[in-house]
Amino acid sequence: VQLQASGGGLVQAGGSLRLSCVASGSIFSIQTMNWYRQAPGKQRELVAAITRGGISNYADSVKGRFTISGNNALKTVYLQMESLEPEDTAVYYCFAKLWGGTAGYWGQGTKVTVSS
């Protein structure tokens, strides 16, 4: 499985961005698609996840502001980010978790910078 993330950039606080993650290869092996982020000096954290059945969950810090969605059996997954805050500044990574465990594949990351 290969993942290509895009959509990051510089935005002012209160603004919006949409991240995309396109999967290729053995996408049938993907159970869930996830967005993580890693801010400078901090650990990588799970932001949002979506299953093949469309069930999603979110970190408390982004609930009500971020929306994860997917199409084509998780071939493409989006993270719509609204009301962005400087605290959302991070490199965002998509992660495809495979069936049957915790293993998966990481995308290359896309940087989001929110200015105050």
DSSP file (Angstrom, degrees, kcal/mol; ACC not computed):
  #  RESIDUE AA STRUCTURE BP1 BP2  ACC     N-H-->O    O-->H-N    N-H-->O    O-->H-N    TCO  KAPPA ALPHA  PHI   PSI    X-CA   Y-CA   Z-CA
    1    1 A V              0   0    0      0, 0.0     2,-0.4     0, 0.0    24,-0.2   0.000 360.0 360.0 360.0 130.9    0.0    0.0    0.0
    2    2 A Q  E     -A   24   0A   0     22,-2.4    22,-2.2   103,-0.1     2,-0.4  -0.955 360.0-159.0-117.4 140.4    1.3    3.4   -0.9
    3    3 A L  E     -A   23   0A   0     -2,-0.4     2,-0.5   103,-0.4   105,-0.5  -0.960   6.4-167.1-122.5 135.1   -0.2    6.6    0.5
    4    4 A Q  E     -A   22   0A   0     18,-2.1    18,-2.4    -2,-0.4     2,-0.3  -0.955  10.9-167.8-123.8 111.6    0.0   10.1   -1.0
    5    5 A A  E     +A   21   0A   0     -2,-0.5     2,-0.3    16,-0.2    16,-0.2  -0.732  15.8 155.3 -99.1 147.4   -1.0   12.9    1.3
    6    6 A S  E     +A   20   0A   0     14,-2.3    14,-2.7    -2,-0.3   104,-0.1  -0.958  31.2  79.4-156.4 171.5   -1.6   16.5    0.2
    7    7 A G        +     0   0    0     -2,-0.3    11,-0.3     1,-0.3   103,-0.1   0.321  55.9 133.6 109.0  -6.7   -3.5   19.7    1.0
    8    8 A G        +     0   0    0     12,-0.1     2,-0.3    84,-0.1    -1,-0.3  -0.143  21.9 124.3 -69.3 171.2   -1.4   21.2    3.7
    9    9 A G  E     -d  112   0B   0    102,-0.7   104,-2.8   101,-0.1     2,-0.5  -0.987  58.7 -53.8 167.2-167.9   -0.4   24.9    3.8
   10   10 A L  E     +d  113   0B   0     -2,-0.3     2,-0.3   102,-0.2   104,-0.2  -0.876  53.3 164.5-103.9 130.8   -0.4   28.1    5.7
   11   11 A V  E     -d  114   0B   0    102,-2.6   104,-2.6    -2,-0.5     2,-0.2  -0.983  35.1-111.5-143.9 151.6   -3.7   29.5    6.9
   12   12 A Q  E >   -d  115   0B   0     -2,-0.3     3,-2.3   102,-0.2    72,-0.2  -0.483  51.1 -81.5 -79.9 155.7   -4.8   32.1    9.4
   13   13 A A  T 3  S+     0   0    0    102,-2.5    72,-0.2     1,-0.3    -1,-0.1  -0.292 120.6  30.2 -54.8 136.8   -6.6   31.2   12.6
   14   14 A G  T 3  S+     0   0    0     70,-3.3    69,-0.6     1,-0.3    -1,-0.3   0.273  99.6 116.2  92.7 -10.3  -10.3   30.5   11.9
   15   15 A G    <   -     0   0    0     -3,-2.3    69,-2.4    69,-0.2     2,-0.3  -0.085  57.2-122.3 -84.0-174.8   -9.6   29.4    8.4
   16   16 A S        +     0   0    0     66,-0.2     2,-0.3    67,-0.2    66,-0.2  -0.919  21.4 178.1-132.1 153.1  -10.1   26.0    6.7
   17   17 A L  E     - B   0  81A   0     64,-2.0    64,-3.3    -2,-0.3     2,-0.5  -0.978  16.9-145.9-146.1 153.9   -8.1   23.4    4.9
   18   18 A R  E     - B   0  80A   0    -11,-0.3     2,-0.3    -2,-0.3    62,-0.2  -0.980  13.3-159.4-124.3 121.9   -8.8   20.1    3.3
   19   19 A L  E     - B   0  79A   0     60,-2.5    60,-2.3    -2,-0.5     2,-0.4  -0.722   6.6-159.5 -94.7 147.1   -6.3   17.3    3.4
   20   20 A S  E     -AB   6  78A   0    -14,-2.7   -14,-2.3    -2,-0.3     2,-0.4  -0.947   9.3-169.7-125.6 148.3   -6.4   14.4    1.0
   21   21 A C  E     -AB   5  77A   0     56,-2.1    56,-2.4    -2,-0.4     2,-0.5  -0.955   7.2-165.2-138.1 118.2   -4.8   11.0    1.2
   22   22 A V  E     -AB   4  76A   0    -18,-2.4   -18,-2.1    -2,-0.4     2,-0.3  -0.905   7.1-156.1-108.1 127.0   -4.9    8.7   -1.8
   23   23 A A  E     +A    3   0A   0     52,-3.7     2,-0.3    -2,-0.5   -20,-0.2  -0.775  13.0 178.0-101.5 144.8   -4.1    5.0   -1.4
   24   24 A S  E     +A    2   0A   0    -22,-2.2   -22,-2.4    -2,-0.3     2,-0.4  -0.930  45.5  34.6-138.5 164.8   -2.8    2.7   -4.1
   25   25 A G  S    S+     0   0    0     -2,-0.3     2,-2.1   -24,-0.2     3,-0.2  -0.774 117.4   6.6  94.4-138.5   -1.8   -0.9   -4.2
   26   26 A S    >   +     0   0    0     -2,-0.4     3,-1.9     1,-0.2     4,-0.1  -0.432  69.6 158.0 -83.4  67.0   -3.5   -3.5   -2.1
   27   27 A I  G >   +     0   0    0     -2,-2.1     3,-1.7     1,-0.3    -1,-0.2   0.708  63.2  73.6 -68.6 -18.0   -6.3   -1.2   -0.8
   28   28 A F  G 3  S+     0   0    0      1,-0.3    -1,-0.3    -3,-0.2    -2,-0.1   0.736  90.0  61.7 -64.3 -19.8   -8.5   -4.2    0.0
   29   29 A S  G <  S+     0   0    0     -3,-1.9    70,-1.7    69,-0.1     2,-0.5   0.495  81.2 103.4 -84.4  -3.4   -6.1   -4.9    2.9
   30   30 A I  E <   +E   98   0B   0     -3,-1.7    68,-0.3    68,-0.2     3,-0.1  -0.686  40.5 175.0 -85.9 126.6   -7.0   -1.6    4.5
   31   31 A Q  E     +     0   0B   0     66,-3.2    21,-1.0    -2,-0.5     2,-0.3   0.868  69.2   4.2 -92.7 -48.6   -9.3   -1.8    7.5
   32   32 A T  E     -EF  97  51B   0     65,-1.4    65,-2.4    19,-0.2     2,-0.4  -0.967  60.9-141.3-136.1 153.3   -9.3    1.8    8.6
   33   33 A M  E     -EF  96  50B   0     17,-2.4    17,-2.4    -2,-0.3     2,-0.3  -0.945  26.7-172.4-113.4 139.9   -7.7    5.1    7.4
   34   34 A N  E     -EF  95  49B   0     61,-2.3    61,-2.6    -2,-0.4     2,-0.5  -0.940  21.2-145.3-134.5 148.3   -6.4    7.5   10.0
   35   35 A W  E     +EF  94  48B   0     13,-3.0    12,-3.2    -2,-0.3    13,-1.6  -0.977  23.3 177.8-112.8 126.9   -5.0   10.9   10.2
   36   36 A Y  E     -EF  93  46B   0     57,-3.2    57,-2.6    -2,-0.5     2,-0.3  -0.776   9.0-158.9-114.5 164.8   -2.3   11.6   12.8
   37   37 A R  E     -EF  92  45B   0      8,-2.3     8,-2.8    -2,-0.3     2,-0.4  -0.994   7.0-160.6-143.8 153.5   -0.4   14.8   13.4
   38   38 A Q  E     -E   91   0B   0     53,-2.2    53,-2.2    -2,-0.3     6,-0.2  -0.945   8.7-161.1-137.3 114.6    2.9   15.7   15.0
   39   39 A A    >   -     0   0    0      4,-0.4     3,-2.3    -2,-0.4    51,-0.1  -0.558  44.9 -75.6 -87.6 156.9    3.6   19.1   16.3
   40   40 A P  T 3  S+     0   0    0      0, 0.0    -1,-0.1     0, 0.0     3,-0.1  -0.289 118.7   4.8 -55.2 128.2    7.2   20.3   16.9
   41   41 A G  T 3  S+     0   0    0      1,-0.3     2,-0.3    -3,-0.1    -2,-0.0   0.538 114.0 101.1  76.4   6.5    8.5   18.7   20.1
   42   42 A K  S <  S-     0   0    0     -3,-2.3    -1,-0.3     1,-0.0     2,-0.1  -0.803  75.4-100.2-122.1 163.2    5.4   16.6   20.7
   43   43 A Q        -     0   0    0     -2,-0.3    -4,-0.4     1,-0.1     2,-0.2  -0.430  46.4 -94.9 -76.9 155.0    4.5   13.0   20.1
   44   44 A R        -     0   0    0     -6,-0.2     2,-0.3    -2,-0.1    -6,-0.2  -0.500  48.8-165.7 -67.0 136.7    2.5   12.0   17.1
   45   45 A E  E     -F   37   0B   0     -8,-2.8    -8,-2.3    -2,-0.2     2,-0.4  -0.950  23.8-109.7-130.7 149.0   -1.2   11.8   18.0
   46   46 A L  E     +F   36   0B   0     -2,-0.3   -10,-0.3   -10,-0.2     3,-0.1  -0.608  32.6 174.6 -75.6 130.1   -4.3   10.4   16.4
   47   47 A V  E     -     0   0B   0    -12,-3.2    12,-2.5     1,-0.4     2,-0.3   0.825  61.1 -15.6-101.4 -48.6   -6.6   13.0   15.0
   48   48 A A  E     -FG  35  58B   0    -13,-1.6   -13,-3.0    10,-0.2    -1,-0.4  -0.990  54.0-166.2-158.6 155.7   -9.4   11.1   13.2
   49   49 A A  E     -FG  34  57B   0      8,-2.0     8,-1.8    -2,-0.3     2,-0.3  -0.985   1.6-165.5-145.6 153.4  -10.1    7.7   11.9
   50   50 A I  E     -FG  33  56B   0    -17,-2.4   -17,-2.4    -2,-0.3     6,-0.2  -0.997  10.4-145.8-143.5 138.6  -12.7    6.1    9.6
   51   51 A T  E >   -F   32   0B   0      4,-2.2     3,-1.7    -2,-0.3   -19,-0.2  -0.431  36.0-101.8 -93.3 171.9  -13.7    2.5    8.9
   52   52 A R  T 3  S+     0   0    0    -21,-1.0    21,-0.1     1,-0.3    22,-0.1   0.820 124.1  58.1 -61.0 -29.9  -14.8    1.0    5.7
   53   53 A G  T 3  S-     0   0    0      2,-0.1    -1,-0.3    20,-0.1     3,-0.1   0.462 122.2-107.5 -81.1   0.5  -18.3    1.1    7.0
   54   54 A G    <   +     0   0    0     -3,-1.7     2,-0.4     1,-0.3    -2,-0.1   0.555  68.5 147.2  88.8   7.4  -18.0    4.9    7.4
   55   55 A I        -     0   0    0      2,-0.0    -4,-2.2     1,-0.0     2,-0.3  -0.645  26.8-171.4 -78.9 130.9  -17.8    4.9   11.2
   56   56 A S  E     -G   50   0B   0     -2,-0.4     2,-0.3    -6,-0.2    -6,-0.2  -0.858  14.5-173.4-123.3 155.6  -15.5    7.8   12.3
   57   57 A N  E     -G   49   0B   0     -8,-1.8    -8,-2.0    -2,-0.3     2,-0.3  -0.984   8.2-159.1-145.6 159.0  -14.0    9.0   15.5
   58   58 A Y  E     -G   48   0B   0     -2,-0.3   -10,-0.2   -10,-0.2     2,-0.2  -0.924  26.5-102.2-137.7 153.0  -12.0   12.0   16.6
   59   59 A A    >>  -     0   0    0    -12,-2.5     3,-1.7    -2,-0.3     4,-1.0  -0.498  40.6-117.2 -67.4 147.3   -9.7   13.3   19.1
   60   60 A D  T 34 S+     0   0    0      1,-0.3     3,-0.5     2,-0.2    -1,-0.1   0.841 111.8  63.8 -56.5 -33.9  -11.4   15.5   21.6
   61   61 A S  T 34 S+     0   0    0      1,-0.2    -1,-0.3     3,-0.0   -14,-0.1   0.673 112.2  33.1 -68.7 -16.3   -9.3   18.5   20.6
   62   62 A V  T X> S+     0   0    0     -3,-1.7     3,-2.4   -15,-0.2     4,-2.2   0.451  82.4 128.4-119.4  -3.0  -10.8   18.5   17.0
   63   63 A K  T 3< S+     0   0    0     -4,-1.0     4,-0.1    -3,-0.5    -3,-0.0  -0.297  80.8  16.2 -58.0 134.4  -14.4   17.3   17.6
   64   64 A G  T 34 S+     0   0    0      2,-0.4    -1,-0.3     1,-0.1     3,-0.1   0.289 125.8  59.5  86.2 -11.3  -16.8   19.6   15.9
   65   65 A R  T <4 S+     0   0    0     -3,-2.4    17,-2.1     1,-0.2     2,-0.3   0.693  97.8  52.7-116.8 -32.9  -14.1   21.2   13.8
   66   66 A F  E  <  -C   81   0A   0     -4,-2.2    -2,-0.4    15,-0.2     2,-0.4  -0.820  59.3-167.1-109.8 146.4  -12.7   18.4   11.7
   67   67 A T  E     -C   80   0A   0     13,-2.4    13,-3.1    -2,-0.3     2,-0.4  -0.989   5.3-158.1-134.2 126.0  -14.5   15.9    9.6
   68   68 A I  E     +C   79   0A   0     -2,-0.4     2,-0.3    11,-0.2    11,-0.2  -0.839  20.3 167.2-100.4 138.8  -13.0   12.7    8.1
   69   69 A S  E     -C   78   0A   0      9,-1.9     9,-3.1    -2,-0.4     2,-0.3  -0.973  12.2-166.7-146.4 159.8  -14.6   11.2    5.1
   70   70 A G  E     -C   77   0A   0     -2,-0.3     2,-0.3     7,-0.2     7,-0.2  -0.977   3.3-172.9-146.2 158.1  -13.7    8.5    2.6
   71   71 A N  E  >> +C   76   0A   0      5,-2.3     5,-1.5    -2,-0.3     4,-1.2  -0.909  62.1  37.7-142.2 173.2  -14.7    7.2   -0.8
   72   72 A N  T >45S-     0   0    0     -2,-0.3     3,-0.8     1,-0.2    -1,-0.1   0.898 132.5 -52.7  50.9  47.7  -14.0    4.3   -3.2
   73   73 A A  T 345S-     0   0    0      1,-0.3    -1,-0.2    -3,-0.1   -43,-0.1   0.904 109.6 -49.0  57.0  44.3  -13.5    1.8   -0.3
   74   74 A L  T 345S+     0   0    0     -3,-0.3    -1,-0.3     2,-0.3    -2,-0.2   0.661 103.9 128.1  70.7  18.6  -11.0    4.1    1.4
   75   75 A K  T <<5S+     0   0    0     -4,-1.2   -52,-3.7    -3,-0.8     2,-0.4   0.877  81.4  27.6 -68.7 -34.8   -9.0    4.7   -1.7
   76   76 A T  E   <S-BC  22  71A   0     -5,-1.5    -5,-2.3   -54,-0.2     2,-0.4  -0.995  73.7-177.3-128.7 130.4   -9.3    8.4   -1.0
   77   77 A V  E     -BC  21  70A   0    -56,-2.4   -56,-2.1    -2,-0.4     2,-0.3  -0.977   6.9-160.4-128.3 140.1   -9.7    9.9    2.4
   78   78 A Y  E     -BC  20  69A   0     -9,-3.1    -9,-1.9    -2,-0.4     2,-0.4  -0.849  12.1-157.8-118.3 153.1  -10.2   13.5    3.3
   79   79 A L  E     -BC  19  68A   0    -60,-2.3   -60,-2.5    -2,-0.3     2,-0.6  -0.904  12.9-162.0-128.6 104.7   -9.8   15.5    6.4
   80   80 A Q  E     -BC  18  67A   0    -13,-3.1   -13,-2.4    -2,-0.4     2,-0.6  -0.768   9.6-164.5 -87.2 121.7  -11.8   18.7    6.3
   81   81 A M  E     +BC  17  66A   0    -64,-3.3   -64,-2.0    -2,-0.6     2,-0.3  -0.933  10.3 176.9-116.1 120.5  -10.5   21.1    8.9
   82   82 A E        +     0   0    0    -17,-2.1   -66,-0.2    -2,-0.6   -67,-0.2  -0.751  60.3  20.2-116.3 163.1  -12.5   24.1   10.0
   83   83 A S  S    S-     0   0    0    -69,-0.6    -1,-0.2    -2,-0.3   -67,-0.2   0.889  84.3-158.5  47.9  48.2  -12.0   26.9   12.6
   84   84 A L        -     0   0    0    -69,-2.4   -70,-3.3    -3,-0.2   -69,-0.2  -0.240   8.0-159.3 -64.1 145.8   -8.3   26.1   12.6
   85   85 A E    >   -     0   0    0    -72,-0.2     3,-2.5    -3,-0.1     4,-0.3  -0.856  32.9-110.0-121.8 155.2   -6.3   27.2   15.6
   86   86 A P  G >  S+     0   0    0      0, 0.0     3,-1.8     0, 0.0    28,-0.3   0.827 117.7  65.9 -54.1 -29.7   -2.6   27.8   16.0
   87   87 A E  G 3  S+     0   0    0      1,-0.3   -48,-0.0   -48,-0.0    -3,-0.0   0.641  88.8  66.9 -68.3 -12.8   -2.5   24.7   18.2
   88   88 A D  G <  S+     0   0    0     -3,-2.5    -1,-0.3     2,-0.0     2,-0.2   0.524  71.1 121.3 -83.2  -5.3   -3.4   22.7   15.0
   89   89 A T    <   +     0   0    0     -3,-1.8     2,-0.3    -4,-0.3    24,-0.2  -0.417  41.2 106.1 -61.7 124.5   -0.1   23.5   13.5
   90   90 A A  E    S- H   0 112B   0     22,-2.0    22,-3.1    -2,-0.2     2,-0.6  -0.971  75.8 -81.7-178.1 171.0    1.7   20.2   12.8
   91   91 A V  E     -EH  38 111B   0    -53,-2.2   -53,-2.2    -2,-0.3     2,-0.4  -0.892  47.3-147.0 -91.8 127.4    2.7   17.8   10.1
   92   92 A Y  E     -EH  37 110B   0     18,-3.1    18,-2.4    -2,-0.6     2,-0.4  -0.826  15.6-171.2-102.1 133.1   -0.3   15.6    9.3
   93   93 A Y  E     -E   36   0B   0    -57,-2.6   -57,-3.2    -2,-0.4     2,-0.4  -0.951  15.8-141.6-122.9 139.3    0.1   12.0    8.3
   94   94 A C  E     -E   35   0B   0     -2,-0.4    13,-2.7   -59,-0.2     2,-0.4  -0.802  18.7-166.1 -95.2 147.8   -2.3    9.5    6.9
   95   95 A F  E     -EI  34 106B   0    -61,-2.6   -61,-2.3    -2,-0.4     2,-0.8  -0.994  11.8-151.4-137.0 125.2   -2.0    5.9    8.1
   96   96 A A  E     -EI  33 105B   0      9,-2.6     9,-1.8    -2,-0.4     2,-0.4  -0.869  14.7-155.1 -99.2 110.7   -3.6    2.9    6.6
   97   97 A K  E     -EI  32 104B   0    -65,-2.4   -66,-3.2    -2,-0.8   -65,-1.4  -0.724  13.8-138.3 -87.7 133.4   -4.2    0.3    9.3
   98   98 A L  E >   -E   30   0B   0      5,-2.7     3,-0.8    -2,-0.4   -68,-0.2  -0.423  25.6 -88.4 -87.7 162.3   -4.5   -3.2    7.9
   99   99 A W  T 3  S+     0   0    0    -70,-1.7    -1,-0.1     1,-0.2     4,-0.1  -0.377 103.7  27.7 -62.9 143.4   -6.9   -6.0    8.8
  100  100 A G  T 3  S-     0   0    0      1,-0.2     2,-0.3    -3,-0.1    -1,-0.2   0.588 119.4  -0.3  88.5  12.3   -5.9   -8.2   11.7
  101  101 A G  S <  S-     0   0    0     -3,-0.8    -1,-0.2     2,-0.1     0, 0.0  -0.972  90.1 -66.5 171.6-154.8   -3.6   -6.1   13.8
  102  102 A T  S    S+     0   0    0     -2,-0.3    -3,-0.1    -5,-0.1    -2,-0.1   0.415  84.5 113.7-107.6  -1.3   -2.0   -2.8   14.3
  103  103 A A        +     0   0    0     -4,-0.1    -5,-2.7    -6,-0.1     2,-0.3  -0.305  36.2 129.5 -71.9 156.1    0.4   -2.9   11.4
  104  104 A G  E     -I   97   0B   0     -7,-0.3     2,-0.4   -74,-0.1    -7,-0.2  -0.957  48.6 -80.5-176.8-164.6   -0.1   -0.5    8.5
  105  105 A Y  E     -I   96   0B   0     -9,-1.8    -9,-2.6    -2,-0.3     2,-0.4  -0.950  28.8-142.4-128.0 143.5    1.5    2.1    6.2
  106  106 A W  E     -I   95   0B   0     -2,-0.4  -103,-0.4   -11,-0.2   -11,-0.2  -0.808  10.3-137.0-104.4 143.4    2.3    5.7    6.6
  107  107 A G        -     0   0    0    -13,-2.7  -103,-0.2    -2,-0.4     3,-0.1  -0.336  35.5-100.1 -82.2 178.4    2.0    8.5    4.1
  108  108 A Q        -     0   0    0   -105,-0.5   -15,-0.1     1,-0.1  -104,-0.1   0.589  60.0-113.7 -83.3 -10.4    4.7   11.1    3.7
  109  109 A G        -     0   0    0    -15,-0.1     2,-0.4     1,-0.1   -16,-0.2   0.200  17.6-133.6  92.8 144.8    3.1   13.9    5.7
  110  110 A T  E     - H   0  92B   0    -18,-2.4   -18,-3.1  -104,-0.1     2,-0.4  -0.997  22.9-124.4-137.4 133.2    1.8   17.3    4.8
  111  111 A K  E     - H   0  91B   0     -2,-0.4  -102,-0.7   -20,-0.2     2,-0.5  -0.601  20.9-169.3 -88.4 132.0    2.5   20.4    6.8
  112  112 A V  E     -dH   9  90B   0    -22,-3.1   -22,-2.0    -2,-0.4     2,-0.5  -0.978   3.5-174.9-117.7 125.6   -0.2   22.6    8.2
  113  113 A T  E     -d   10   0B   0   -104,-2.8  -102,-2.6    -2,-0.5     2,-0.6  -0.982   4.6-167.4-123.0 123.1    0.7   25.9    9.7
  114  114 A V  E     -d   11   0B   0     -2,-0.5     2,-0.3   -28,-0.3  -102,-0.2  -0.941  10.6-154.3-112.5 117.9   -2.0   28.1   11.4
  115  115 A S  E      d   12   0B   0   -104,-2.6  -102,-2.5    -2,-0.6    -2,-0.0  -0.663 360.0 360.0 -93.3 147.4   -1.0   31.7   12.1
  116  116 A S              0   0    0     -2,-0.3    -1,-0.1  -104,-0.2  -104,-0.1   0.444 360.0 360.0 -89.7 360.0   -2.5   33.7   14.9
